[in-house]
Amino acid sequence: MPRKNPNNLPQTYTTWISELKKRYAQSQIKASIAVNGELIGFYYSLGRDIQQKKFQNTYGSGFYKKLSDDLRREIPNAKGFSPTTLKYAVYFYDLYKDYVEGQNRQQLADDLNNRIRPQLVDDLKKIPWGHHRFIIDSCKNSPKKALFFVKKTIENSWSRSVLLTFLDTDLYEREGRAVTNFTTTLPKEQGDLARELTRDPYCFDFVEVRSDFEERELKDALLKNIEMFLMELGRGFAYMGREYRLQVGETEQFLDMLFYNTKLHCYVVVEVKTGKFEPAYIGQLSTYVVAVNHLLKSAEDKPTLGILVCKDKDEVLAQYSLEGSVNPIAISEFELLKIYPKDFKSCLPSIKELEDQLGG
């Protein structure tokens, strides 16, 4: 016996609600195998339906509230059908539809699983819905940027808080932007990967220094926040040491910071300069790179990379300086946010002053 339609709703609408109920039930059955992937697929198809069926034109501004109430009534134990979530399903579909379905594609498949671009679909399904909502908020109308953060989240297993941190640091605009000579000093595949791990500028907003800070103060602050520093450097970096000592002939050389990148399978020498870029820095860093190749690099390791991070640089001078080097080197700038007055330290009471006050 057909179900009654007490509210005299259009048959197409009630039929759609019934279809959504069945589709959701099917997703629940499959959820034991891939809970998140099925949920993401359901939200994508839901967003597509809302856009294509255009019931908003019938019910106006109250459509999402009505759809939310109807779905909750039909599927009483389900979560994730708030008006806000339904709107995000539409945003989600709009953001990725051209990449998932192909631009100007006329014939649409029935669900997300059967669409083209299977790797993209797999990637979208690998991160939780809460992560997707953060990405949607920051990357509306920019699917390339959104997909960049989807891949970064997967590669680095970012939590929501870490993802939010990087969404706020213009990572997409900064990654791969350093001046390098990787195309001429490394095989193409490694050069492409190496270039991806560079950023310009590096964002040291987690560092707190005085306005007239010295190099040692900045480097100390970076190592004090080594976890954040590693996150800013990018994926695969393992910290090997600060002022890393190398015996080169009869002299000792001390590298600012030495890392090993597990993705590139190579050592990375990082030199930090608080002033403007100078060509002489390239000669110094090149010497360190060659020394690491001779003294630390094994036969299985790829060529050592050098990254020079300075306060600012002339792009043309930096590029010219790199053309004369046979060693793979990148040059980037850094930015700071938490700068204190020059006399910040002197404004603080000494331990003796505090003791005298407490004793008095």
C-alpha positions in Angstrom: 0.0 0.0 0.0 1.6 3.3 -1.0 2.5 5.7 1.8 0.2 8.7 2.3 1.4 12.2 1.5 -0.2 14.3 4.2 1.5 17.5 3.3 0.6 17.3 -0.4 4.3 17.4 -1.3 5.4 17.0 -5.0 5.8 13.3 -5.8 9.2 13.9 -7.2 10.3 15.3 -3.8 8.9 12.5 -1.7 10.4 10.0 -4.1 13.7 11.6 -3.7 13.5 11.5 0.1 12.7 7.8 -0.1 15.7 7.2 -2.4 18.0 9.1 0.0 16.7 6.9 2.8 17.6 3.7 0.8 21.0 5.1 -0.3 21.9 6.0 3.3 20.9 2.5 4.5 23.2 1.0 1.8 26.0 3.3 3.0 25.5 2.1 6.6 25.8 -1.5 5.5 29.1 -0.8 3.8 30.3 1.4 6.6 31.8 -1.5 8.5 34.4 -1.8 5.7 35.0 1.9 4.9 33.1 4.2 7.2 34.6 7.5 6.2 34.8 6.7 2.5 31.2 5.8 2.2 30.1 8.9 4.2 32.2 11.2 1.9 30.7 9.5 -1.1 27.2 9.9 0.3 27.7 13.6 1.0 29.1 14.2 -2.5 26.1 12.5 -4.1 23.7 14.4 -1.8 25.3 17.7 -2.7 25.0 16.8 -6.4 21.3 15.9 -5.9 20.5 19.2 -4.1 22.1 21.2 -6.9 20.5 19.3 -9.8 17.0 18.7 -8.4 16.6 22.4 -7.5 14.0 21.9 -4.8 15.4 25.2 -3.3 13.4 26.9 -6.0 10.2 25.3 -4.6 10.8 25.7 -0.9 12.9 28.9 -0.8 15.0 29.9 2.1 13.6 27.3 4.4 14.6 24.4 2.1 17.6 23.2 4.1 15.7 23.2 7.4 12.9 21.3 5.7 15.2 18.7 4.2 17.0 18.3 7.5 13.8 17.7 9.4 12.5 15.2 6.7 15.8 13.2 6.7 15.9 13.1 10.5 12.3 11.9 10.6 12.9 9.2 8.0 16.3 8.1 9.4 15.8 8.8 13.1 19.1 7.4 14.4 21.3 9.1 11.9 23.6 12.0 12.5 25.0 14.5 10.1 21.8 15.9 8.6 21.8 19.4 10.1 21.0 22.3 7.7 24.7 23.4 8.0 26.0 19.9 7.0 23.6 19.8 4.1 24.9 23.1 2.8 28.4 21.9 3.2 27.5 18.8 1.1 26.6 21.3 -1.7 29.8 23.2 -1.2 31.8 19.9 -1.3 30.2 18.9 -4.6 30.6 22.4 -6.2 34.3 22.5 -5.2 35.3 19.2 -6.8 32.7 18.3 -9.4 34.8 19.5 -12.4 37.8 17.4 -11.2 35.8 14.3 -10.2 33.5 14.3 -13.2 35.5 16.0 -15.9 34.7 19.5 -17.2 31.7 19.7 -19.5 31.0 16.0 -19.0 27.3 15.4 -20.1 26.6 12.0 -18.8 26.9 11.6 -15.0 27.5 8.3 -13.3 25.2 7.2 -10.5 27.5 7.7 -7.6 31.0 8.8 -6.6 32.5 5.3 -6.7 31.9 5.0 -10.5 33.1 8.3 -11.6 36.3 9.1 -13.5 39.6 10.2 -11.8 39.7 7.2 -9.4 42.9 8.4 -7.6 41.2 11.8 -6.8 38.1 10.0 -5.5 40.3 7.8 -3.3 42.1 10.8 -1.9 38.9 12.6 -1.1 37.7 9.5 0.8 40.8 9.2 2.9 40.3 12.2 5.2 37.4 12.8 7.6 34.4 15.1 6.9 35.5 17.5 9.6 38.8 18.1 7.7 36.9 18.6 4.5 34.8 21.3 6.1 38.0 23.2 7.2 39.3 22.9 3.6 36.0 24.1 2.1 36.0 27.1 4.3 39.5 28.2 3.3 39.5 27.1 -0.4 36.1 28.0 -1.8 36.4 28.5 -5.6 39.9 27.1 -5.6 39.8 23.3 -6.2 43.5 23.1 -6.9 44.3 24.6 -3.5 41.8 22.4 -1.8 43.2 19.2 -3.4 46.7 20.4 -2.4 45.6 20.4 1.2 43.8 17.1 0.8 47.0 15.5 -0.4 49.1 17.2 2.4 46.7 15.9 5.0 47.0 12.4 3.7 50.8 12.5 3.4 51.4 13.9 6.8 48.4 12.5 8.7 47.4 16.0 9.9 45.0 16.4 12.7 42.3 19.0 12.3 44.2 21.5 14.4 47.4 21.0 12.4 45.5 21.3 9.1 43.9 24.5 10.4 47.4 25.9 11.3 48.7 25.4 7.7 45.5 26.7 6.1 46.3 29.9 7.9 49.9 30.1 6.8 49.5 30.4 3.0 51.3 27.1 2.6 49.8 26.6 -0.9 51.2 29.9 -2.1 54.6 29.3 -0.6 55.4 25.7 -1.4 57.9 25.1 -4.2 58.5 28.8 -4.6 62.2 29.0 -3.6 64.9 30.0 -6.0 66.7 26.7 -6.8 69.1 25.1 -9.3 67.5 21.7 -8.9 66.6 21.3 -12.6 70.3 21.5 -13.6 71.9 19.7 -10.7 69.5 16.8 -10.0 67.7 14.1 -12.1 64.2 15.3 -13.1 62.3 13.0 -10.7 64.4 13.9 -7.7 64.6 17.6 -8.7 60.8 17.8 -8.9 60.4 16.2 -5.5 63.1 18.4 -4.0 61.5 21.5 -5.4 58.2 20.5 -3.8 59.7 20.5 -0.4 61.0 24.0 -0.6 59.0 27.1 0.5 59.3 30.8 0.1 59.0 32.4 2.5 59.3 30.0 5.4 56.9 31.1 8.1 58.5 31.3 11.5 55.5 32.8 13.3 56.0 30.3 16.1 59.3 32.0 17.0 59.5 34.8 19.6 62.5 37.1 19.2 63.5 40.8 19.7 63.4 43.2 16.9 67.3 43.4 16.9 67.7 39.6 17.2 71.0 37.9 16.3 71.5 34.7 14.3 72.2 32.6 17.4 69.0 33.9 19.1 66.9 33.0 16.0 68.5 29.5 15.7 68.0 28.8 19.4 64.4 29.8 19.1 63.9 27.5 16.1 65.4 24.6 17.9 63.3 25.4 21.0 60.3 24.9 18.8 61.8 22.0 16.8 58.5 20.2 16.3 57.0 23.3 14.7 60.2 23.9 12.7 60.1 20.4 11.3 56.4 20.9 10.3 57.3 24.1 8.5 60.2 22.5 6.7 57.8 19.9 5.3 57.2 16.2 5.1 59.9 13.6 5.8 62.5 15.8 7.7 64.4 14.2 10.5 66.6 16.4 12.7 70.2 15.3 12.9 71.9 18.1 14.8 72.7 21.8 15.4 76.2 23.2 14.6 76.9 19.7 13.3 80.7 19.1 13.4 82.5 17.8 10.4 86.3 17.3 10.3 87.3 18.5 6.8 91.0 18.0 6.3 92.8 19.7 9.1 89.9 22.1 9.9 86.5 21.8 11.7 83.4 22.9 10.0 80.1 23.5 11.8 76.8 23.2 9.9 74.0 25.4 11.2 71.5 22.5 11.0 71.6 19.1 9.5 68.5 17.0 8.6 67.8 13.8 6.7 64.8 13.7 4.4 63.2 10.2 4.4 61.1 11.0 1.3 64.1 12.1 -0.8 66.6 9.7 0.9 69.2 12.4 1.3 70.9 14.7 3.8 69.8 18.4 3.9 72.0 21.1 5.2 70.0 24.2 6.3 71.8 27.5 6.8 69.9 30.4 8.4 71.1 34.0 7.9 69.4 37.0 9.6 70.5 39.5 7.0 70.0 40.0 3.2 71.2 37.3 0.8 74.9 37.5 -0.2 76.5 35.5 -3.0 79.3 34.4 -0.6 76.7 32.3 1.3 76.4 30.0 -1.7 80.1 29.1 -1.6 79.9 28.4 2.1 76.8 26.2 1.8 78.2 24.4 -1.3 81.3 23.5 0.8 79.1 22.0 3.5 77.0 20.1 0.9 80.2 18.6 -0.6 81.6 17.7 2.8 78.4 15.9 3.8 78.5 13.9 0.5 82.1 12.8 1.2 81.8 12.2 5.0 78.2 11.1 5.7 76.4 10.1 2.5 76.2 6.4 1.8 76.0 4.7 -1.5 72.2 4.3 -1.1 71.7 8.0 -0.3 70.8 10.6 -3.0 72.9 13.8 -3.4 72.8 16.1 -0.4 70.7 19.3 -0.7 71.4 22.7 0.7 68.7 25.2 1.8 69.7 28.8 2.5 67.1 30.8 4.5 67.7 34.5 4.8 65.7 37.6 5.9 65.3 38.8 2.3 66.9 38.3 -1.1 67.2 39.8 -4.6 65.6 37.2 -6.8 67.8 37.9 -9.8 71.1 38.0 -7.8 70.0 34.7 -6.1 69.4 33.0 -9.4 72.7 34.2 -10.9 74.5 33.0 -7.8 73.0 29.5 -8.2 73.9 29.2 -11.9 77.5 28.9 -10.9 77.0 26.1 -8.4 77.1 22.4 -9.3 75.5 21.5 -6.0 71.7 21.4 -5.5 70.8 24.5 -3.5 67.6 26.4 -2.7 67.4 30.0 -1.5 64.3 31.2 0.5 63.3 34.0 2.8 61.7 33.8 6.2 59.0 35.7 7.9 58.5 36.5 11.6 55.4 37.6 13.4 56.2 37.8 17.2 58.8 40.6 17.3 59.5 42.2 20.7 61.0 45.7 21.4 64.8 46.0 21.3 65.0 46.4 25.1 62.5 43.6 25.7 65.0 41.6 27.8 66.2 44.6 29.7 62.6 45.4 30.7 62.3 42.1 32.5 63.4 42.1 36.2 66.4 40.0 37.0 66.2 37.0 39.3 68.0 39.0 42.0 65.5 41.8 41.7 62.6 39.4 42.0 64.2 37.8 45.0 64.8 41.2 46.6 61.1 42.1 46.0 59.9 38.9 47.5 62.2 39.1 50.4 61.2 42.7 51.1 
